[in-house]
Amino acid sequence: MDSAFTTLVAEALGTTPFRLLDVGCSGGLDPRWRAFGERLQAIGIDASRAECARLARTETLPGVEYVPVFVAGVAGKPVDLARGQASPLIMAIRERLSFMRTREIRAARLAGAEIEEQLRHNAWEMTELADSTKPVAVTELLASRGWTEFDYLKIDIDGSDFEVLQTLDGRLKPAGVLGVQLEVNFVGTDAPGEHAFHNTDRFMRRQGYELFRLDVRNYSSRALPARYVWPTPAETLSGRPFQGEAHYAPDFAADALDAARLLKLAAIYAAWGLPDMAAELLLARRADVADAIDVDRALDLLAADAQPHRTRKLDYRSYMRSFESDAPDFYRREGDYTLGERLAAAWTAFRFPRR
């Protein structure tokens, strides 16, 4: 999404910071948050000491820190790298997938590759690592940095994500957390402690957060590999739903949020590709944010984000008039569909004819 709306929000915040906790920061902070400029304060945590050092060398913002440690549900409990941090079933299924076969094929080359290539293959265990016998608890690390409040939490550590998330039970709302981004698994057992989407979703709803976006990543079997989505071996164009990304936020209508926090939440919605939710927030809470931001200008920027198909963007009022007139532009036309979508529709019609 265009960062113009986030930049407008950042200017409205004045000196108020946007605080981000990134647990599993390999590859760097999501560039979307850099639209906050020097208001961005972040703690990036990763088990790869080499990656944290690389990120620190290239970091340009004074409020961003990278901490090379393993995190765990219990501080000081050693991490068993040989066993892996995920459940045995998830690890077994992972071994059956095509991207793991590609990693096997490339293993010798990856062992001597630069860290950037190792991390592109998610081979973080090949890099120089932090001390796995001395992991820290996220809550203790936050306390050591004096972070009693922060705005955004991301966890993606390839295994013990749910264990770490549970250490924040009852702490997210008191800490003022507005957005939570979690890697989730769509495979596993029905065990209550399993790092699986159903457990993550129940946990987050108990904390008072709603699901606003769910990205599903498909992975093919090594028995018949599909094409990779990216130029690196990972998710594939077809295959079983294996992992994904779940995004949670509080209900702005139910939570008592001041103007700064409302604007931050609107920026989070927009960064997630949800300009509609950001617009709904601004309209519903216009009286609360009008002194801080030009709401009409903000709505125009959000409307532009909702029109990636248009060369000339309509302003918000024109866009809404077009929708209210039931304009043809709000419907995909025959030429808009890809060949794959047309073939899938034809196959579905063949297998499940309307009666």
C-alpha positions in Angstrom: 0.0 0.0 0.0 1.0 3.6 -0.6 2.7 5.1 2.5 1.1 8.6 2.0 -1.6 7.9 4.6 0.9 6.6 7.2 3.1 9.7 6.6 0.1 12.0 7.2 -0.7 10.1 10.5 3.0 10.4 11.5 2.9 14.1 11.0 -0.3 14.4 13.1 1.4 12.5 15.9 4.0 15.2 16.5 6.6 13.8 18.8 4.5 10.8 19.9 6.4 7.6 19.0 5.2 4.5 17.2 6.7 1.5 19.1 7.2 -1.8 17.4 8.4 -5.1 18.9 9.5 -7.5 16.2 10.2 -11.0 17.6 12.0 -12.8 14.7 13.3 -9.7 12.8 15.4 -11.6 10.2 15.4 -9.7 7.0 14.7 -6.4 8.7 11.7 -4.4 9.9 8.8 -4.3 7.5 9.4 -1.2 5.4 5.8 0.0 5.8 6.5 1.2 9.4 9.4 3.4 8.2 6.8 5.9 7.0 6.7 7.0 10.7 10.3 8.3 10.2 12.1 9.1 13.4 9.0 8.5 15.4 9.6 4.8 14.9 11.0 3.1 17.9 11.6 -0.6 17.5 13.2 -3.6 19.2 14.1 -6.3 16.8 14.9 -9.7 18.3 16.4 -12.6 16.4 18.3 -15.8 17.2 20.8 -15.0 14.5 23.6 -13.0 16.0 25.1 -12.4 12.5 21.8 -11.1 11.1 21.3 -8.7 14.1 24.8 -7.4 13.5 24.1 -6.9 9.8 20.9 -5.1 10.4 22.5 -2.9 13.1 25.2 -1.8 10.6 22.7 -0.7 8.1 20.1 0.9 10.4 19.6 4.6 10.0 17.0 5.3 12.7 18.3 6.1 16.2 15.3 4.5 17.9 15.8 1.0 16.5 17.7 -1.7 18.3 18.5 -5.3 17.3 18.9 -7.8 20.1 20.5 -11.2 19.3 18.8 -13.7 21.7 16.6 -16.7 21.6 13.2 -16.1 23.2 11.2 -18.7 25.1 8.2 -19.2 27.3 10.4 -19.7 30.3 13.5 -17.5 30.6 16.7 -19.6 31.0 15.2 -22.8 29.7 17.6 -24.0 27.0 16.4 -24.2 23.4 16.9 -27.7 21.9 18.1 -26.9 18.4 18.4 -30.6 17.4 14.8 -31.3 18.2 13.4 -28.1 16.7 11.0 -25.7 18.3 7.8 -26.8 16.6 5.8 -29.9 17.5 7.0 -33.3 16.1 4.0 -33.6 13.8 4.5 -30.2 12.3 8.2 -30.9 11.8 7.3 -34.3 10.2 4.9 -32.7 7.7 7.4 -30.0 7.0 9.9 -32.6 5.9 7.4 -33.9 3.3 7.2 -30.5 1.5 8.9 -29.6 -1.7 10.8 -26.5 -0.4 12.6 -28.8 2.1 13.8 -30.9 -0.8 15.1 -27.8 -2.6 17.0 -26.9 0.6 18.5 -30.4 0.6 19.6 -29.9 -3.0 21.1 -26.6 -2.2 22.5 -27.5 1.2 26.2 -27.7 0.3 26.1 -24.3 -1.5 24.1 -22.7 1.3 26.6 -23.8 3.9 29.2 -21.4 2.3 26.8 -18.8 1.1 26.5 -15.2 2.3 24.1 -14.6 5.2 21.6 -12.9 2.9 21.2 -16.0 0.8 21.0 -18.3 3.8 18.2 -16.2 5.2 16.3 -16.0 1.9 16.2 -19.8 2.2 15.1 -19.5 5.9 18.3 -21.3 6.8 18.8 -19.1 9.8 20.3 -22.1 11.8 23.3 -21.9 9.4 24.2 -18.4 10.5 26.1 -17.4 13.7 23.6 -17.9 16.5 23.0 -16.4 19.9 23.5 -18.6 23.0 20.6 -21.2 22.9 21.3 -22.1 26.5 20.3 -18.6 27.8 17.0 -17.6 26.1 15.1 -14.7 27.5 11.4 -14.0 28.1 9.9 -11.2 26.1 8.4 -9.6 29.2 11.8 -9.4 30.9 13.4 -7.9 27.8 10.7 -5.3 27.6 11.1 -4.5 31.3 14.8 -4.1 30.8 14.2 -1.5 28.1 11.6 0.3 30.1 8.8 -0.5 27.6 5.7 -0.5 29.6 3.6 0.4 26.5 4.1 -0.3 22.8 1.9 -0.2 19.7 2.7 -3.3 17.6 3.8 -6.8 18.1 5.0 -9.3 15.5 6.1 -12.9 16.3 7.7 -15.1 13.7 10.3 -17.5 15.1 9.6 -20.8 13.3 8.4 -22.9 16.1 7.7 -21.7 19.7 5.6 -18.7 18.6 2.5 -19.8 20.5 4.6 -20.5 23.6 6.1 -17.0 23.5 2.7 -15.4 22.8 1.2 -17.0 25.9 3.7 -15.2 28.1 1.8 -12.1 27.2 -1.5 -13.4 28.4 -3.4 -10.5 30.0 -0.6 -8.1 29.1 -1.5 -6.9 25.6 -4.4 -4.6 26.3 -2.7 -3.0 29.4 0.4 -2.4 27.3 -1.7 -0.5 24.8 -0.9 -2.9 21.9 -3.0 -2.0 18.8 -1.8 -4.5 16.2 -0.6 -8.0 16.5 0.9 -10.0 13.6 1.5 -13.7 14.1 2.8 -16.5 12.0 0.3 -19.4 12.3 0.3 -23.1 11.3 -2.7 -24.7 9.6 -1.4 -28.2 10.5 -1.0 -29.9 13.8 -3.0 -31.6 16.5 -5.9 -30.6 18.7 -3.6 -30.2 21.7 -4.3 -26.9 23.6 -0.6 -25.9 23.5 -0.1 -26.6 19.8 1.2 -23.8 17.7 -1.8 -23.9 15.4 -4.1 -21.2 14.1 -7.1 -22.5 16.1 -5.3 -22.1 19.4 -3.8 -18.7 18.4 -7.2 -17.4 17.4 -8.9 -18.5 20.6 -6.1 -16.9 22.6 -6.3 -13.6 20.8 -10.0 -13.4 21.1 -9.7 -14.0 24.9 -7.4 -11.0 25.0 -10.0 -8.8 23.3 -8.7 -8.7 19.8 -10.4 -9.5 16.5 -9.0 -11.0 13.3 -8.7 -8.4 10.6 -6.6 -10.2 8.0 -5.5 -13.8 7.4 -2.9 -14.7 4.7 -2.7 -18.3 3.8 0.5 -19.8 2.3 0.3 -23.0 0.4 3.1 -25.5 0.2 3.3 -28.4 -2.3 4.5 -31.9 -1.5 8.0 -33.1 -2.6 6.1 -36.0 -4.3 4.9 -33.5 -7.0 6.4 -30.0 -6.5 4.5 -26.9 -7.7 6.1 -23.7 -8.8 7.3 -21.4 -6.1 5.6 -18.1 -5.6 8.9 -16.2 -5.1 12.4 -16.5 -6.6 13.3 -18.5 -3.4 12.0 -21.9 -2.2 9.1 -21.3 0.1 5.4 -21.2 -0.5 4.0 -22.5 -3.8 1.2 -21.6 -6.2 -0.7 -24.8 -5.2 -0.5 -27.2 -2.3 -1.9 -27.7 1.1 -2.4 -24.7 3.5 0.6 -25.0 5.7 1.4 -21.7 7.3 0.1 -18.1 7.2 0.0 -14.7 8.8 -2.8 -13.6 11.1 -3.4 -10.0 12.0 -5.3 -8.9 15.1 -6.5 -5.5 16.4 -8.9 -4.3 19.0 -12.4 -3.0 18.2 -12.1 0.8 17.9 -15.8 1.2 18.7 -15.6 -0.8 21.9 -12.2 0.4 23.3 -11.6 3.8 24.8 -8.7 5.1 22.6 -7.4 8.7 22.5 -6.8 10.5 19.3 -3.1 9.4 18.9 -4.0 5.7 19.4 -7.0 6.0 17.0 -4.7 7.4 14.3 -2.1 4.7 14.9 -4.7 2.0 14.6 -6.0 3.6 11.4 -2.4 3.5 10.1 -2.1 -0.1 11.0 -5.3 -1.0 9.2 -4.0 0.8 6.1 -0.6 -0.9 6.3 -2.5 -4.3 6.4 -4.2 -3.4 3.1 -7.5 -2.5 4.8 -8.1 1.2 3.8 -11.8 0.5 4.3 -11.3 -0.2 8.0 -9.2 2.9 8.4 -11.9 5.0 6.7 -14.6 3.5 8.9 -12.6 4.4 12.0 -12.1 8.0 10.8 -15.7 8.5 10.0 -17.0 6.9 13.3 -14.5 8.8 15.5 -14.2 12.0 13.4 -14.9 14.2 16.4 -12.1 12.5 18.4 -9.4 13.0 15.7 -10.5 16.1 13.8 -8.2 18.4 15.9 -5.1 16.2 15.0 -5.6 15.4 11.4 -7.4 16.7 8.3 -10.0 13.9 8.1 -11.1 14.7 4.5 -7.5 14.7 3.3 -7.0 11.4 5.0 -10.1 9.9 3.4 -8.9 11.0 0.0 -5.6 9.1 0.6 -7.4 6.0 1.7 -9.7 6.1 -1.3 -6.6 6.2 -3.5 -5.3 3.1 -1.8 -8.7 1.4 -2.6 -8.2 2.1 -6.4 -5.1 0.3 -7.5 -6.8 -0.4 -10.8 -7.3 3.2 -11.7 -4.7 5.5 -13.2 -6.6 8.6 -12.2 -7.7 8.2 -8.6 -11.1 9.5 -7.5 -11.2 11.5 -4.3 -13.2 10.0 -1.4 -16.5 11.8 -2.2 -16.4 11.0 -5.9 -15.5 7.4 -5.1 -18.4 6.9 -2.8 -20.8 8.6 -5.3 -19.5 6.1 -7.9 -20.3 3.2 -5.6 -23.7 4.5 -4.7 -24.6 4.7 -8.4 -23.7 1.0 -8.7 -21.0 1.9 -11.3 -19.7 -1.0 -13.5 -16.2 -0.2 -12.4 -16.9 -1.9 -9.0 -17.3 -5.3 -10.8 -14.5 -7.3 -12.4 -15.0 -7.7 -16.1 -14.2 -10.7 -18.2 -10.9 -9.3 -19.3 -9.8 -8.7 -15.7 -9.6 -12.4 -14.9 -6.3 -14.3 -15.3 -6.2 -17.5 -17.4 -5.7 -19.5 -14.2 -8.9 -18.0 -12.6 -10.9 -18.7 -15.8 -9.7 -22.3 -15.9 -10.5 -22.7 -12.2 -14.0 -21.4 -12.7 -14.6 -23.7 -15.7 -13.4 -26.7 -13.7 -15.6 -25.8 -10.8 -18.6 -25.4 -13.1 -17.8 -28.8 -14.7 -17.5 -30.6 -11.3 -20.4 -28.8 -9.5 -23.0 -27.9 -12.1 -25.8 -25.7 -11.0 -29.1 -27.5 -10.6 
